[in-house]
């Protein structure tokens, strides 16, 4: 019964994490700031950490589905 919500949450986390990872990579490759008004290193680092956390959470949700 709970596998449906777990699959949905896992898919949402994986999609978000992948999109954030790709968006950050494109911004870094173009040498454009990831976030306005913030240190470029800090914003890129936090963005990559959140992308990794979302991907990890999505994989974890799908692993228990």
C-alpha positions as CSV (number, residue, x, y, z in Angstrom):
1,X,0.0,0.0,0.0
2,X,2.8,2.4,0.8
3,X,4.8,1.6,-2.3
4,X,2.9,4.1,-4.5
5,X,3.8,7.1,-2.4
6,X,7.4,5.9,-2.1
7,X,7.7,5.6,-5.8
8,X,6.2,9.0,-6.4
9,X,8.4,10.7,-3.8
10,X,11.5,8.8,-5.1
11,X,10.8,9.9,-8.7
12,X,10.3,13.5,-7.6
13,X,13.5,13.6,-5.7
14,X,15.5,12.0,-8.5
15,X,14.1,14.3,-11.1
16,X,14.7,17.4,-8.9
17,X,18.3,16.3,-8.0
18,X,19.1,15.5,-11.6
19,X,17.7,18.8,-12.8
20,X,19.6,20.8,-10.1
21,X,22.8,18.9,-10.9
22,X,22.5,19.6,-14.6
23,X,21.5,23.2,-14.1
24,X,24.5,23.8,-11.8
25,X,26.9,22.1,-14.2
26,X,25.7,24.3,-17.1
27,X,26.0,27.5,-15.0
28,X,29.5,26.6,-13.9
29,X,30.6,25.7,-17.4
30,X,29.3,29.0,-18.7
31,X,31.0,30.8,-15.9
32,X,27.7,32.4,-14.9
33,X,26.9,32.8,-11.2
34,X,24.8,30.1,-9.7
35,X,23.0,32.5,-7.4
36,X,23.0,36.3,-7.5
37,X,24.6,38.2,-4.6
38,X,26.3,35.1,-3.1
39,X,29.8,33.9,-3.2
40,X,30.3,31.8,-6.4
41,X,32.1,29.0,-4.5
42,X,29.5,28.8,-1.7
43,X,26.5,28.8,-4.0
44,X,28.0,26.2,-6.3
45,X,29.0,24.0,-3.3
46,X,25.6,24.2,-1.7
47,X,23.8,23.6,-5.0
48,X,25.8,20.5,-5.6
49,X,25.3,19.3,-2.0
50,X,21.5,19.7,-2.3
51,X,21.5,18.0,-5.7
52,X,23.4,15.0,-4.2
53,X,21.1,14.9,-1.2
54,X,18.0,14.9,-3.4
55,X,19.4,12.1,-5.6
56,X,20.4,10.1,-2.5
57,X,16.9,10.6,-1.0
58,X,15.3,9.6,-4.2
59,X,17.4,6.4,-4.6
60,X,16.7,5.6,-0.9
61,X,12.9,6.0,-1.4
62,X,13.0,3.9,-4.6
63,X,15.1,1.3,-2.8
64,X,12.4,0.7,-0.2
65,X,9.5,0.9,-2.6
